[in-house]
């Protein structure tokens, strides 16, 4: 069984969670959907599903990022230089010695 309750109603009577499989919560004033509370009976299943979804989203972001990883190569002449030394060398090459 399910129910749609307001935030105030849930705060005032948390025992309502024992009566339903899940409860949809909405702000009665703005009619904004706030989320779902799940019965403890289904909590482990829902947690597993949400964790899998989060892991899949993270993997997707990493996969999109990794296709660009390693594409930027540093010139051999800049190896073992600090960032400041690299900037100085680039400026001298671009604008010449002052």
C-alpha positions as CSV (number, residue, x, y, z in Angstrom):
1,X,0.0,0.0,0.0
2,X,1.1,3.6,-0.6
3,X,0.0,7.0,0.5
4,X,0.6,10.6,-0.3
5,X,1.2,12.7,2.8
6,X,2.3,16.2,3.6
7,X,5.6,17.1,5.4
8,X,3.7,18.3,8.5
9,X,1.6,15.2,8.7
10,X,4.7,13.0,8.5
11,X,6.5,15.0,11.2
12,X,3.5,14.9,13.5
13,X,2.8,11.2,13.1
14,X,5.9,9.2,12.1
15,X,4.0,6.0,13.0
16,X,2.3,6.3,9.6
17,X,5.5,4.8,8.1
18,X,4.5,1.4,9.7
19,X,1.2,1.3,7.9
20,X,2.5,1.5,4.3
21,X,5.1,0.0,2.0
22,X,6.2,3.5,1.0
23,X,4.9,7.0,1.4
24,X,5.2,9.8,-1.1
25,X,5.8,13.1,0.5
26,X,4.8,16.5,-0.9
27,X,4.7,20.0,0.3
28,X,0.9,20.6,0.5
29,X,1.3,24.4,0.2
30,X,3.4,24.4,-3.0
31,X,2.5,20.9,-4.2
32,X,6.2,20.3,-4.6
33,X,7.2,16.6,-4.6
34,X,9.7,16.1,-1.8
35,X,10.5,12.4,-2.1
36,X,9.6,8.9,-0.8
37,X,9.9,7.2,2.5
38,X,10.3,3.4,2.3
39,X,9.2,0.8,4.8
40,X,12.1,-0.8,6.7
41,X,11.0,-4.1,5.1
42,X,12.2,-2.8,1.7
43,X,14.9,-0.4,2.8
44,X,17.8,-2.8,2.0
45,X,16.5,-3.5,-1.5
46,X,16.0,0.2,-2.2
47,X,19.5,1.1,-0.8
48,X,21.1,-1.5,-3.0
49,X,19.3,-0.2,-6.1
50,X,20.2,3.4,-5.4
51,X,23.9,2.4,-4.7
52,X,24.1,0.6,-8.0
53,X,22.6,3.6,-9.8
54,X,25.1,6.0,-8.1
55,X,28.0,3.7,-9.0
56,X,26.8,3.5,-12.6
57,X,26.6,7.3,-12.9
58,X,30.2,7.7,-11.4
59,X,31.5,5.0,-13.8
60,X,29.9,6.9,-16.7
61,X,31.5,10.2,-15.7
62,X,34.9,8.5,-15.2
63,X,34.6,6.8,-18.6
64,X,33.8,10.1,-20.3
65,X,36.7,11.7,-18.6
66,X,39.2,8.9,-19.3
67,X,38.9,9.2,-23.1
68,X,40.7,12.5,-22.7
69,X,43.2,11.3,-20.2
70,X,46.8,11.1,-21.4
71,X,46.1,13.0,-24.7
72,X,48.1,16.0,-23.6
73,X,51.8,15.3,-23.9
74,X,54.6,17.4,-22.5
75,X,57.5,18.3,-24.7
76,X,60.7,16.6,-23.8
77,X,62.5,19.9,-23.3
78,X,60.1,20.7,-20.4
79,X,60.7,17.5,-18.5
80,X,62.1,18.1,-15.0
81,X,61.2,21.8,-15.0
82,X,59.0,23.6,-12.5
83,X,55.9,25.3,-13.7
84,X,57.6,28.7,-13.2
85,X,60.6,27.6,-15.3
86,X,58.2,26.3,-18.0
87,X,56.4,29.6,-18.1
88,X,59.7,31.5,-18.4
89,X,60.9,29.3,-21.2
90,X,57.6,29.7,-23.1
91,X,57.6,33.5,-22.7
92,X,61.2,33.6,-24.0
93,X,60.3,31.5,-27.0
94,X,57.3,33.5,-27.8
95,X,58.6,37.1,-27.1
96,X,62.3,36.6,-27.4
97,X,65.0,37.5,-24.8
98,X,64.5,40.9,-23.3
